[in-house]
Structures are given as C-alpha cells and as structure tokens.
Amino acid sequence: MDAPLESINGSGDGVSGQVKFDPQKPELTTGKISLSAKSLHVGNPVLKEHMHGKDWLNVEKFPSIHFSLNQLHNIKKDGMDVLADAQGKMTIRNITLDMKVPVRLTYLKGMLEKRNRVKGDLLVIRSKFSVKRDDFDIQAGQNLEKVANEIEISLNVAGAAPF
C-alpha cells in the first residue's frame, strides 16, 4: 500500500493589486490581484529552491502570478459579508485560463482609521480554490508521487481605501 502524500503548506507575501468594490452594487466588482512568484515560500529551503526553479514555477522567467476579476456571480449577502463566485482569468507561467473561484468579501466601513489612524474603509477578500499544475504546464504528468497535480490555494488579503 502506498503512503499518502505529505501536505506542505506555503505562503506568499508579495501581493499587490487593486479591487473596485461598491457594497451597494457588488455585481460591478472588478480588479486584479498579483503575487510575486519569488515571494512564495515553504519551510524546507530545498523544496523552495525546486518550486522557484526552471522546471517548476521558473520565477526568473515568470515573475508574477495574476488573477484578473471580470465579474461576480451568484452573489449572496451574509451579514457584513458578500459571498460570490469570482469569474476571471488566472495567469501562471504566462498561461492564462478562465476560472471561477468562490470568494468572501468583507467590507468594513470606516475601519481603516482604527488600524492605521487614517480615515477610510477596509475590504477583506478570502478564497479557497484549487488549480491543476498540468493546466499551467508545471511538470505536467510528472513527479505525481511527490507533488499532487491539484494544488489548493488559500487567499486572505486585506485592502485599504483611504479618504
């Protein structure tokens, strides 16, 4: 019997972008979130080197990962939260695919001042979804005994809108 694959968690801190959100009209939400591929890290330095290398993410040639949000669908309000499916385009290694990912947007009116002493609002975006590395030509069909084809991504981003 084969041993189950070990789960490895990583994170990235090179997030940038802009999302236009109107809490009265969430259906008009658009934006783009980018991640510096070099900012991705895992606890094991050897794994990190492989992940950044030419055979995997090739961060020197493809420095950014992007999600461009075109529209929200299936919008539901849940207290302060807006739950929806974000329809957009994911770009990894210069391969762009249409994707629909679940999102939770939490609009916090006037809360920027409590955090940064500047008047404004906060928007927290959360999502959990999967991508297949085959779809982005990342070692397609290879090393499946070491790294699953399906990679789970968890996004937690807070943005500020000073006024």
Stockholm file with secondary structure:
# STOCKHOLM 1.0

chainA/1-163         MDAPLESINGSGDGVSGQVKFDPQKPELTTGKISLSAKSLHVGNPVLKEHMHGKDWLNVEKFPSIHFSLNQLHNIKKDGMDVLADAQGKMTIRNITLDMKVPVRLTYLKGMLEKRNRVKGDLLVIRSKFSVKRDDFDIQAGQNLEKVANEIEISLNVAGAAPF
#=GR chainA/1-163 SS CCCCCCCCCEEECCEEEEEECCTTCGGGCEEEEEEEGGGEEESCHHHHHHHHSTTTTCTTTCCEEEEEEEEEEEEEEETTEEEEEEEEEEEETTEEEEEEEEEEEEEETTTHHHHHSSCEEEEEEEEEEEEEGGGGTSSTTCCTTTSCSEEEEEEEEEEEEEC
#=GC SS_cons         CCCCCCCCCEEECCEEEEEECCTTCGGGCEEEEEEEGGGEEESCHHHHHHHHSTTTTCTTTCCEEEEEEEEEEEEEEETTEEEEEEEEEEEETTEEEEEEEEEEEEEETTTHHHHHSSCEEEEEEEEEEEEEGGGGTSSTTCCTTTSCSEEEEEEEEEEEEEC
//
